[in-house]
Amino acid sequence: MEKRDAIHPNDFEVYTTEEIREEFLVQDLFVPGNPRLVYSYYDRMIVGGICPDKALHLEVSKELGSDFFLHRREMGTINVGPRGMVAVEGEEYVLETKDGLYVGMGAKEVSFSSADKGNPARFYLISGPAHTHYPTQRIEIGTTETVHLGSPSESNERTIHKYIHPDGVKSCQLVMGMTLLAPNNVWNSMPCHTHDRRMEAYFYFDLADDAVLFHFMGKPDQTRHIVVRNEEAVLSPSWSIHSGVGTSNYTFIWAMLGENQIFTDMDDVPMSALK
């Protein structure tokens, strides 16, 4: 498991392009047969990708200091590839494309597999510390709470699907969902915001091979950007804005950990304050 340290915002201001990418961008998430896990010291979030060409087990590592991966953790996963299966304590859950699964603290045996090993599923996962057990639940995208925001005139018409949240599938800390931009719309989370009480990770996908996305981050008056390509993720500290614009429409998965789970708990940034 790769580790990423927390960065002070004043230090971030002098980072080079390569340093920003090294500390905040997560690439190569879906290598068949090779789980990719990144441990961030921002709220101790783990961002990962599993592409199973055979049954792959969620293994514990030294960084967790526990007997098994979900000993003191919970997890959310969304399949962004073809049909796949997640087995939790011997019970198998089938996940079609864009279906999700919440796995509660205490599950000792978790494994991932694909319906077609030649065209494997791609499970994007987020894990955070937990203090109590909530039941494992499969989440079909069609059953999620949805919110429609934006407008074509602002190039940000989008549909938000809430997978794991206080009014839906419950968790200790984790809040997780997916945003789909309508065709010909390219902006997300603009006007932008911060939320000091929690950090966030963005995973971008459904981008064409020749498309790129510019993810903006940093303090509102000291912004920087990362060029992101298909199926890459960005870690966003609590002090940072998190907004993006693509060369075409796209989809992204957002996930948050921190002091509360209120979706609307954010500090809006006036457009005039951005620099």
NORWOUR-V678684 format. One record per backbone hydrogen bond with DSSP energy under -1.0 kcal/mol. NH is the residue of the N-H (numbers start at 0). CO is the residue of the C=O. Records with the same first field share a line. If there is no record, write none. Layout:
NH: CO ; CO
This chain:
1: 36
3: 38
11: 7
12: 8
13: 10
14: 11
19: 15
20: 16
21: 17
22: 18
23: 19
24: 20
25: 232
32: 50
33: 30
35: 48
37: 46
38: 1
39: 44
40: 3
44: 41
45: 126
46: 37
47: 124
48: 35
49: 122
55: 111
57: 109
63: 60
70: 67
73: 127
74: 102
75: 125
76: 100
77: 123
78: 98
79: 121
83: 94
84: 112
85: 92
86: 110
87: 90
88: 108
90: 87
92: 85
94: 83
97: 78
98: 95
99: 138
100: 76
101: 136
102: 74
105: 69
106: 103
110: 86
111: 55
112: 84
114: 82
118: 115
122: 49
123: 77
124: 47
125: 75
126: 45
127: 73
129: 71
136: 101
138: 99
142: 139
143: 140
144: 161
146: 159
148: 157
153: 150
154: 151
155: 150
157: 148
158: 179
159: 146
160: 177
161: 144
162: 175
163: 175
164: 168
167: 164
174: 255
175: 163
176: 253
177: 160
178: 251
179: 158
180: 249
181: 156
184: 181
185: 154
186: 154
187: 243
193: 266
197: 194
198: 256
199: 235
200: 254
201: 233
202: 252
203: 231
204: 250
210: 207
212: 227
213: 244
214: 225
215: 242
216: 223
221: 218
223: 216
225: 214
227: 212
230: 203
232: 25
233: 201
234: 23
235: 199
239: 236
240: 217
242: 215
243: 187
244: 213
245: 185
246: 211
250: 204
251: 178
252: 202
253: 176
254: 200
255: 174
256: 198
258: 196
264: 261
265: 263
266: 193
268: 191
272: 269
273: 270
274: 219
